Amino acid sequence: MVGLIIGVYASGPIWGRIVDRRGPRILLACGFMFLFGGYSGIRHLYDEGVPDDAAFQV
């Protein structure tokens, strides 16, 4: 969990530099595509269910 938090905050200056040089439009479009893809995958799993032969390790 700590690694995720460090990764988010450590990448902030990189994303800020991209926004300062190119503008927010590129990252906004990328963010939209990533969120759309992620939520579409979640929706697919919700609608179709988990396959019967899927193995989960707990």
Backbone as a printed PyTorch tensor [residue, N CA C, xyz], in Angstrom:
tensor([[[  0.8190,  -1.1900,   0.0000],
         [  0.0000,   0.0000,   0.0000],
         [  0.8660,   1.2570,   0.0000]],

        [[  1.9170,   1.2290,   0.7610],
         [  2.7970,   2.3880,   0.8320],
         [  3.4590,   2.6310,  -0.5180]],

        [[  3.8060,   1.5430,  -1.2160],
         [  4.4160,   1.6860,  -2.5390],
         [  3.4950,   2.3830,  -3.5260]],

        [[  2.2020,   2.1020,  -3.4320],
         [  1.2420,   2.7680,  -4.3180],
         [  1.1750,   4.2590,  -4.0350]],

        [[  1.1590,   4.6040,  -2.7700],
         [  1.0910,   6.0130,  -2.3920],
         [  2.3500,   6.7410,  -2.8460]],

        [[  3.4960,   6.1240,  -2.6380],
         [  4.7490,   6.7390,  -3.0760],
         [  4.7740,   6.8780,  -4.5900]],

        [[  4.2840,   5.8740,  -5.3040],
         [  4.2520,   5.9360,  -6.7640],
         [  3.3790,   7.0580,  -7.2820]],

        [[  2.2440,   7.2760,  -6.6390],
         [  1.3430,   8.3550,  -7.0720],
         [  1.9990,   9.7100,  -6.8500]],

        [[  2.5410,   9.9310,  -5.6740],
         [  3.1070,  11.2390,  -5.3720],
         [  4.4510,  11.4620,  -6.0520]],

        [[  5.2140,  10.4200,  -6.2840],
         [  6.5050,  10.5790,  -6.9580],
         [  6.3290,  10.8690,  -8.4390]],

        [[  5.2220,  10.4010,  -9.0280],
         [  5.0030,  10.6590, -10.4500],
         [  4.3590,  12.0180, -10.7000]],

        [[  3.9320,  12.7070,  -9.6630],
         [  3.2920,  14.0160,  -9.8130],
         [  4.1230,  15.0320, -10.5760]],

        [[  5.4050,  15.1990, -10.2520],
         [  6.2060,  16.1610, -11.0170],
         [  6.3440,  15.8020, -12.4980]],

        [[  6.3650,  14.5160, -12.8040],
         [  6.4590,  14.0980, -14.2130],
         [  5.1940,  14.4950, -14.9520]],

        [[  4.0260,  14.1820, -14.3660],
         [  2.7590,  14.5480, -15.0140],
         [  2.6170,  16.0620, -15.0990]],

        [[  3.0530,  16.7700, -14.0710],
         [  2.9920,  18.2320, -14.0920],
         [  3.8430,  18.8230, -15.1960]],

        [[  5.0010,  18.2450, -15.4120],
         [  5.8710,  18.7470, -16.4830],
         [  5.2350,  18.5250, -17.8550]],

        [[  4.6040,  17.3570, -18.0410],
         [  3.9280,  17.0890, -19.3150],
         [  2.7980,  18.0880, -19.5290]],

        [[  2.0180,  18.3550, -18.4810],
         [  0.9140,  19.3120, -18.6020],
         [  1.4450,  20.7090, -18.8890]],

        [[  2.5380,  21.0950, -18.2490],
         [  3.1000,  22.4210, -18.4840],
         [  3.6080,  22.5830, -19.9070]],

        [[  4.1560,  21.5400, -20.4810],
         [  4.7070,  21.6360, -21.8400],
         [  3.6630,  21.4450, -22.9270]],

        [[  2.7660,  20.4920, -22.7560],
         [  1.8260,  20.1190, -23.8200],
         [  0.4020,  20.6040, -23.5810]],

        [[  0.0850,  20.9510, -22.3570],
         [ -1.2870,  21.3180, -22.0260],
         [ -2.0400,  20.1190, -21.4760]],

        [[ -3.1820,  20.3650, -20.8670],
         [ -3.9010,  19.2820, -20.1970],
         [ -4.6920,  18.3770, -21.1280]],

        [[ -4.8360,  18.7480, -22.3820],
         [ -5.7240,  18.0080, -23.2810],
         [ -5.2800,  16.5580, -23.4790]],

        [[ -3.9960,  16.3140, -23.6500],
         [ -3.4900,  14.9570, -23.8960],
         [ -3.7310,  14.0620, -22.6800]],

        [[ -3.3660,  14.5500, -21.5040],
         [ -3.5460,  13.7340, -20.3040],
         [ -5.0170,  13.5660, -19.9550]],

        [[ -5.8340,  14.5510, -20.2710],
         [ -7.2680,  14.4130, -20.0440],
         [ -7.8470,  13.3160, -20.9290]],

        [[ -7.4270,  13.2790, -22.1850],
         [ -7.8950,  12.2330, -23.1000],
         [ -7.4010,  10.8590, -22.6480]],

        [[ -6.1450,  10.7710, -22.2130],
         [ -5.6130,   9.4920, -21.7190],
         [ -6.3600,   9.0440, -20.4640]],

        [[ -6.6150,   9.9700, -19.5580],
         [ -7.3630,   9.6370, -18.3500],
         [ -8.7550,   9.1310, -18.6650]],

        [[ -9.4150,   9.7760, -19.6380],
         [-10.7430,   9.3220, -20.0480],
         [-10.6860,   7.9010, -20.5880]],

        [[ -9.7110,   7.6230, -21.4420],
         [ -9.6200,   6.2860, -22.0390],
         [ -9.3340,   5.2200, -20.9840]],

        [[ -8.4180,   5.5140, -20.0520],
         [ -8.0970,   4.5420, -19.0100],
         [ -9.2930,   4.2890, -18.0890]],

        [[ -9.9810,   5.3500, -17.6860],
         [-11.1610,   5.1680, -16.8380],
         [-12.2660,   4.4240, -17.5720]],

        [[-12.4880,   4.7680, -18.8290],
         [-13.5110,   4.0940, -19.6210],
         [-13.1900,   2.6070, -19.7680]],

        [[-11.9200,   2.2970, -20.0640],
         [-11.5190,   0.8960, -20.2040],
         [-11.6480,   0.1280, -18.9020]],

        [[-11.2520,   0.7450, -17.7990],
         [-11.3380,   0.0780, -16.5050],
         [-12.7670,  -0.1930, -16.0800]],

        [[-13.6060,   0.8180, -16.2020],
         [-15.0000,   0.6290, -15.8060],
         [-15.7460,  -0.2780, -16.7670]],

        [[-15.3500,  -0.2940, -18.0270],
         [-15.9700,  -1.2290, -18.9710],
         [-15.6400,  -2.6690, -18.5910]],

        [[-14.4080,  -2.9080, -18.1580],
         [-14.0330,  -4.2450, -17.7020],
         [-14.8030,  -4.6670, -16.4660]],

        [[-14.9690,  -3.7410, -15.5300],
         [-15.7460,  -4.0450, -14.3270],
         [-17.1960,  -4.3290, -14.6950]],

        [[-17.7470,  -3.5320, -15.6100],
         [-19.1350,  -3.7520, -16.0380],
         [-19.2850,  -5.1100, -16.7160]],

        [[-18.3060,  -5.4650, -17.5300],
         [-18.3600,  -6.7640, -18.2090],
         [-18.3780,  -7.9010, -17.1880]],

        [[-17.5060,  -7.8260, -16.1960],
         [-17.4940,  -8.8680, -15.1640],
         [-18.8000,  -8.8880, -14.3810]],

        [[-19.3720,  -7.7340, -14.1330],
         [-20.6360,  -7.6770, -13.4010],
         [-21.7680,  -8.2740, -14.2320]],

        [[-21.8190,  -7.9300, -15.5140],
         [-22.8960,  -8.4240, -16.3800],
         [-22.7580,  -9.9090, -16.6890]],

        [[-21.5510, -10.3510, -17.0130],
         [-21.3270, -11.7280, -17.4510],
         [-21.0150, -12.6700, -16.2940]],

        [[-20.5020, -12.1400, -15.2170],
         [-20.1070, -12.9810, -14.0960],
         [-18.7050, -13.5360, -14.3110]],

        [[-18.1810, -14.1140, -13.2770],
         [-16.8550, -14.7160, -13.3380],
         [-16.9940, -16.0990, -13.9610]],

        [[-16.1200, -16.4630, -14.9000],
         [-16.2070, -17.7980, -15.5060],
         [-16.1000, -18.8990, -14.4500]],

        [[-16.7730, -20.0190, -14.7140],
         [-16.7790, -21.1240, -13.7490],
         [-15.4040, -21.7500, -13.5610]],

        [[-14.5790, -21.7290, -14.6010],
         [-13.2650, -22.3600, -14.5000],
         [-12.1860, -21.4010, -13.9930]],

        [[-12.5700, -20.2210, -13.5660],
         [-11.5970, -19.2550, -13.0480],
         [-11.1320, -19.7060, -11.6650]],

        [[ -9.8380, -19.6560, -11.4510],
         [ -9.2670, -20.0670, -10.1710],
         [ -8.8080, -18.8260,  -9.4100]],

        [[ -9.2810, -18.7000,  -8.1890],
         [ -8.8840, -17.5970,  -7.3280],
         [ -8.1070, -18.1540,  -6.1520]],

        [[ -7.0240, -17.5010,  -5.8360],
         [ -6.2440, -17.9060,  -4.6720],
         [ -6.5390, -16.9270,  -3.5510]],

        [[ -6.9280, -17.4730,  -2.4260],
         [ -7.2600, -16.6180,  -1.2870],
         [ -6.2200, -16.7880,  -0.2230]]])
